[in-house]
Each structure stands twice: as C-alpha cells, then as structure tokens.
Amino acid sequence: MAKTSGKRFMKLAGMTASIAGKAAKNSFKHLSSDEEKRLQARSELMQDVGIQIAETLGEMKGAVMKVGQIASQYKDVFPPEVAEALEKLQKDAPPMPYSQIRSQVERELKAPISELFADFAEAPFAAASIGQVHKATLPSGQNVVVKVQYPNVDENCDSDLKQVRMALKIAGVLNMSRELQNQLFDEIRSSLYDELDYIKEASNLRVFGAFHASDTGLVIPKVIGSHSSKRILTLSEEMGESLATAATWDNDIKQKIAKRLFHFSAGQLFGLYRMHCDPHPGNFAFRPDGSVIAYDFGGIRSYSDHEVQLFRRFAQHAVRSDVTALEQDLIALGIRRDDDTDIPGEFYKQWLAIGLKPLSIAPYHEGDFDFASSQVHHEAITQMRTSLKYFNQFQPSATTMMLDRTVSGQYWNLVNLGVEIDLSPLVDEYLEVTTAESSAANLTKAEPVAPISPQLTETPDR
C-alpha cells in the first residue's frame, strides 16, 4: 500500500511541477504584453491546465478523481476553462474486477458472499470514482442493490486534496484570499469524507426517507442494515427510467416530475435544514406516473436556522425587488464584499431579469416557462462578459457553495427534461410571498432593481 501511495504522490507532484513551469513561462513570456494579450494568454493557460489536471486525475481511481468531480461542479470557484475540462471526470469510470469487489464485500461483512446473498451479479450496472453498484438478491428473495466502495480509496484523501489545491494555486486559478481558500476546500473536503462514509449515508437515507414518507411520488430506497457497513451499502431495489427517457413523456407527466424535483430540494432546505446536494441526473430515476426516485445520499449539507432564514430573506427580497435589503443579504452571505464601492442598479436589474425568468416571476416571465428552449445559461454567460468590471465586488461563498451546486443542477435537470411549467406557485409556497404581491411591487417602481449574485444565477454550459 505504501508503494501505491508513493506512486500516487509522485504522479500528483509531477503534475504540480509541470503546471508551475507552464505558469512561470506564461508569466515571463507576456510580461510586456498589453492587457488583451495577457487575458488571451491566461485563457489558453487555463485550458492547458484544466486538460492536464483532468487527464491526471482521470487515470487515478479514488479520492483524487472524486475531488476533480466535486471541483467541476463549483463553477463559481474555478475559471470556466478548468471547470469545463474537469467535467469530463463526471463520466463513468471503468469497473473494478469482480474478484476485488467480492473480497471487499466479504472483508466488510465478514462472511462469504455466497452466504450473504442468494445471487450477486458479477458485472456492475454502475461504476464511478469511489465505488460501483451491483444488483443482488438476499436469501429472503428480496431484490437489492449493493454499493461497494473500492479498497483503500479513503486512505489518500488529504494528500490528494492538498496536491490538487497546490496545483490550482500555482496556476493562479485560486484568485482569492487564503481564508476563503481554506473555507472552500474545507467544504470540498467535508463533502468528500461524507461521500466515503456509507454509515453516514445510511443514516441520511433513514432521515430523508422519514422526512419524505408522506410525499406521494418521491421514493427513497430503504437501507438493509444487516448487509451494510462503512464501505458497503445495501439498499432496496427501486428502479425507474433515465432522465433522457422521461424527456420523451407527455408534458403533464414532466410537470409532475418537475414539481417533485422542486419539492425535493426546497422542502429539505426549508423544512429539514438539510439538503441532498448532488442533483446529478444519474442520482434520480423516473416512472411513467411522474414518480421520482432519489439515490446517493452521501453529499448532504446541513444548515443552521440562521442560514436558512437568511436564504429565505434573500429570495423574498429578490422576488420583491428590495434593493437595500438584498445588498445586506449578499454581504451577510459572504457573496458581496463589504466595502463602499457603488454598483449601479442596472447591473443588478439585468441579473434579476435573467435569474428569475425560469421561475416565471413577473414581470420577467409570466405563465409556463419552456425549459427545453431556455437561453438563461447563455444569457448569464453573456452578462458576465459585459459586467467584468464589477465582479471584483463579489466572491465565492462557502455558505452557499453547496446550495449553488444544487440550484444549478436542478435547473439543468429541468432543461434536459424539456418541461414547460410555471414554477411561481411553488416559489410562493416556500417563500410565503405571492407573485401578485411581487408584480404589484414592481409596478410601483420606476426601475425594479435587485442585486442578484452572479454566483447564484450562473449556470454551466452544456
């Protein structure tokens, strides 16, 4: 194992040294260039760095690959060139040989696999960075799925994360204070360790299963405790269709799915103060009656009452276009820098028009919003390019990082679902403010303005 750890370290250290050389060469080469050439050179460097990091991490199973996957989802933290390259790590990893999986199951559950299961499929039906999933049958005849963590995957987390952070820092990717770097990487580290602890995930499944027990059409698998451990998680088999298949169904079914995805995230945040923060489409399945099955409860974020109430106030003030209150909310969330710089209302107004459109908030959009033809993500990118001079007044926030990941992910789920729906009644339900009230407030203002953080409204390129 020490030999393997040494090889991992050398590979990551080699990547870091190579990136350091490229960054130094780029800086020296363009020392006397004008601003436009320096920006172009930096973009090219970031593309090169992103590809190198993605290729290196993609060769390495385990924690370091998961770090890359998590990092790729925080597009407000990393330059778009780096995030785009890291997105490639979201694809399924090659499966591990069955002999190693069987040994891991037997070691963790302390019994021969033939005694534990009446049948255990040798080929996985899903494989990823830290483990893979096999279908099986218990001796009782119950069909289950077994999530098996790869051996020793949790032993290199800290060193892997340290090397990735060093490489990003040397490349100039982490253009933020050391304190904020620490907060963001502590968040990533915590998320990573949570996903590696299947005992914690089993507990999450029970908590969220109980919370959603009365929510018709939201299905959460049940834990089979007798066949689970820190590295093995056995669950009741709850099958459904993929998002791509659901996108072919009638719009009335897609509306039921969209409402359930909205309730799934918003209900947890405002009712449980804990939220499933990995809305990757592979973590959901769908049934023709509009039911939604949710998987993978490793990436959970808990929030304090203070944080949840601040999120609610922020959203209420956005819907009401209360500029003064919103400015203070953004500072409290750590998104808007607390200084005396004046940002014109037009900047905020443009972001508000983009961010509230998919929610069918008047006057920005009324009636059903067609997610299939949504241009919101393109509008956000265009707006970013025209507003760069104000962006130094904003920064990533450790408080909202997982929330941003969830909102962005659910937006893309609805885009790929291709649903046409008016979400404003659901906004009313959770924010306790009517869109009629919002519309009336807007009509009484000559220029409805509200600061919307680019961090919270930005959505990734497809």
N, C-alpha and C positions, 0 to 999 in steps of 0.2 A: 504493500500500500504506500510506503514511503517513497518507493521508486516512482509510482504513478503520480503522487503528489508533486514530486520533483519535476517530472516531465511537464505537468500542467503549469507549474510556476515558471519554468523556463520558456514555455510557449507564450504565456501571457507577458512575461518580462520582455521577450523578444519583440512582441507586438508593440509594447510601450516604447521601447528604444527606437524602433523603426518610425513610429509616429513622431517621436521627439525630433528625430533627424529631419523628417519632412517639414515639420512646423518651423524649425530653425532655418532651413533652406528657403522656405517660402517667405519668411520674415525678412531675411537678408536680401533676397532677390528683388523684393518690391519695396525696399526701404525708401527709395526716392520716387516711387510711382505716385500718380495722382490718386485721389480718393476712389474714383470709379474703378480704376485698375486694381487697387488693393481689395475692394469689395469683391470683384470678379475672381481674383486670385484666392481669396478666402473661401468663396463658394466652391471653387474647384478643389481646394484642400479638404474642405469638409466632406465633399463627395468621396474623395480618395480615402479619407479616414473612416468614414462610415462603412465603405465596402470592406476595408481591411479588418475592422472590428467584427463586422457581421461574418466574414469568412472564417476568422479565427475562432469566434465563439461557436459558429455552426459546426465546427469539427469536434467540439468538446461537449459530450453529454453532461447533464447535471446542472449544478447551481449556476455556473457561469453562463450557460445558454439561457437559463431562466432569467438571469439578470438582464441579458440583452433583450429578451421578450418583454419584460416589465418596462425597461427603459424605452422601448419603441412606442409604448402606449402613452408616454408622458411628453407629448409634442410641444408643450409649453416650456419644457425644460431644455430640450435639445434642438439644435438647428435642424431645419427640415431635411437637409441633405443626409444628416446622420440618422434621424428617425426613419427616413424612407428606407435606408439600407438595412437598419435593424428590423424592419417589418418582415423581412424575409425569414427571420427566425421564428415567425408565428406558424410556419408550415409544419406539418407532422414530421417528427424525426424518425429515422429508421428504427424498427423494433429491435429489442434485445433478444438473443436466443432463448428458447423456451427452457433449456436446461438451467440457465441462470435465474430465470423467473421462478421456476419450481423450487430451486434451492432457497431463494429469498422467502417464498411463501412458507416453506417448511421450517426455516430458521425462525421466522417471526411468530408463527402459530404453533410451533413445537409439536408437530405431528406430520405424518406422511400425507402428501396431497391426496392420495387415493382414499384415505380415511376421512379427510376434511370435506371432500366433495365427491358426489356421485359421478360428476363429469366436469372436466375443466378444459376448455378449448385451448389448444396449444398456440394457435395464431391469435394475436390481439386484434380487436376491432378498432382500437385507437392507441396511438403511441405519441408521446410528446417528450419534452425535455427532461423531466424528472421521474417519469414513470409511464406505465402503459396499462390498458384496461382489457380484461379478458371476460368473456361470458362463462358462466359455470352453473352447475345445479347442486344444491345442497342434498344431503342424504334424505331429507324430508320430501324432496321433489320440487322445492321452491326454486324458481329461476332467479339468479342473482348476477351482478357484475362485480368483478374483483379488480380494484385499483392497486397496482403493485408498484412501489417505489423502487427505482434502480438501486442496487447495492452501493453503499458508501457515498451516495450522492450528496449527503448533508455534511460531509467532513471538510469540504473545501470552501464553504460559503464565504467566510470572512476574507480569506486570501484572494479568492476570485473577485469579490466585490471591490477590494482595495486596488487590485491591478486595473480593473476596468475604470474605476474612478481616476486613477493616476493617468491612464492613457487619455481620457477625456479632458482632464485638466491641462496636461501638457499640450494638447492640440488646441487649447483655447476655447474648447466647447463650453466649459462651465464658467461663463462670464457673470459671476455673482459672488457675493461675499462668502467668506469661509463659513460663517454662521449659518447662512442659508443653505450652502452645500451640505453641511452636516445634517440639517433638518431634513433635506430632501433625501439624502442617502440613508438616513436612519429610517425614513418611511419605506424606502425600497427594501432595505434590509429586513425590517419588521414584516413586510408583506411576503418576502421570500421565505423567512423562517415559518411563518404561519402556513404557507402552502406545503412546506415539508413535514408538518406535524399532522398526521392523519388522526390522532386522538383529538386534537383541537378541531379538526374539520368534522369529525363525528359529532362532537358537542355542538358545533354550529348547525349541522343538519337537524339535530333534535330541536334546537331553539327555533330555527326558522320554520321547521315543519309544524311546530306547535303554533307559531305566530300566524301562519297561513292556513291553518287547519280548516277554517270556515270560509276560505276564499275559493269558491267553486271555480274549477278550471285552472287552478295553479297547483301543480303536482311536484312534490319534493320527495325524492327516494328516501326509504327508511333504512337505518343502519342495522346491520346484523352484527351485534356486539360480540357474539361468540367467535366470529371469524374476522375480527378486526384488531389492529394493533397500531403502533406509531407509524409503521411503514406499509401496512396492509389495510385496505378499507373495502369491506364487502357490503353491498347495498342491494335493496330490492330492485329487480329489473323493471324500469319504467321507460318504455320505448316510444318514440314518435318520429316524425319526419323532419328533414332538414329545413333550414330557412329557405333554401332555393326551391324546395318542393312547395312549401307554404306560399311562396310568392306567386304560384300558379293558381291558387284558390280564388273563389269569389271575394269581392271586396267586403261583404258583410262578415265573412269569417276572418278576414285580415283585420277588420276593425276590432273584433273581439280579442284577437291576439295583441294588437297594439295597446288596447286598454289594459290588458293583463300585464304586459311588459311595463307600462307606466305605473300601475298599482304596485307591481313587484318592487320597483326601485323607490318610488315616492312613499309608499306605505311603510317600507322598512325604515327609511330615513326619518320620517316624521312620527312614526308610531312605535318603532323599536329602538331607535337611536343606534342601530347597527345596519350595515348595508353590504349586500353582495356586490363587490366592486370589480368583477371580471365579466362584463357582458359580451364577451367574445361569442359570435354566433354558434360556435361549437359547444357552448355551455348551455344551450337551450335546444329543446326539440318540441315539435308541434303536432297536434292532432286535428283531423278534419272538423271537429266540433268547436275548434277555437281554443282548446286547452293548451297550456304552456307547461312544459316540464323543465325544471331548472336543475343543472348539475354543477359540480365543482364549487364547493363552499369553503375553499381554502383561503381565498382572497377576500376577507371580511374586514371592514373598518368600523370601529366603534366611535361614537361622537358623544360629547358631553351635552347636557341640556343647554348650556350657554352657546355652544357651537350650532346646535340645531335651530335655536331661536334666532341666531344671527343669520343663518341661511334663509330662514323663513322671512325675516325682515328684509333682507337683501332682495329676495324675489318679489315680495309685496311692493317694495319701493320701485323696483324696475317696472312692474305692471302699472303702477300709479304714476310713473314718471316724476318721482320725488327726487330732484337732483341733489339737494342739500343732504338729505338723509342717506342717499346712495353713496355719496362721496365718503361719508363717515363709515358706512358699512365696508367699503372697499379697503379703507385704512385698517379697520378692525380685523379684517380677514387677512391682512398682510399682502394684499394684491397691489394696492395703490401706495406708493411711497409717501410717507408722512412729511411733506415739505410744503413750501409756499408757492410752488410752481402752478401757474394758472393754465388750465386746459380748457379750450373753448368748448362751448356747449354743442357745437356742430359735430365735433369728434364723437361725443357720447351719443348724440342723436342718430348718427349713422350706424353705430354698433348696435343700438337698441333696435333699429329697424331690421337689422339682419338677425339678431339673436331671438327676437320674439315672434318672427314670422312663422316658424314651424308650429308654434303653439296656438296659432290663429288668434293672436291678441290684437284687437282693434287699436289703432287704425292701420296697423301694419299688414294685417291679413284678416279677412273675415270668411267664415264658412270652412268647408273641408280644404285642407292643405294636401297637395299631391306630392307625397314624398318621393315617388318614382321619378319625377322630373325636377326635384329640388336642386336649386343652384346655390343654396345657402353656403355650402362649404367653399364654392368658388368665389362667392361674394366676400366671404370672410378673408380669403387669401388676398383678393384684390384690395380690400380695405386696409389690410395690414401693410401692403406695399406703399399705399398713399399716406399712411399715418406713422411712418417710422420715427419721425422727429419727436413724437410724444411717447414712444414706447419705453424710454428710459425711466418714465414715471411709474411703470408697472413692473412687477416681478413675479416669478412663480411663488406659490404659497403651499407650504407643507400641509396646511389645514385643508385646503381644497383640492389637493392633487388627486386623491382617490375619487373624489366626487366628480372632478372634471373628466377623469377616465371613464366613469360610469355614464355621465350625461352624453359624452361624445360617442361612446359605444352604443348606447341605446338609440341615438339619432341614426347611426349607420344601420342598425338593425331595422329600423322603420324604412329607411331609404331602400335597403335591399329587399325588404318585404314588399315594397311598392304599394303601400296603403294610401288611401285617400281618407282623411279623418280630420275632424275638428276636435282638438285636444283642450280647448279653452274650458269646457265644463269640468274637466279633471283638474286643471290649474285652479279653478275656483274652489273646488272641493278641498284641496290641500293647503291653499294659501289663505282661505277664508276671506277672499276678496272677489267680487264679481267683475266679470269683464265689462258689464254695463257701467259699473262704477268707474272702471279704468277708462272706458271710452268717454264718459262724461267729463272725467278729469282732464283728458286730453283735449276735449273740445273747448275747455275753459282756458287753455293755454295758447298763446300765440305761437310758441315754438315748443312742442313737447320734447323735453330733453331728459336724458338719464344716463349716468355713466355705466356702461356695460364693459366689464373687463374683457380684453381680447383673449385672456386665458380661458374664460368661461364660455365664450361664444365660438372660439375657433374649433373647426372640425377638420379631421385629416383628409388628405387626398385619397381617393380610391385607387 
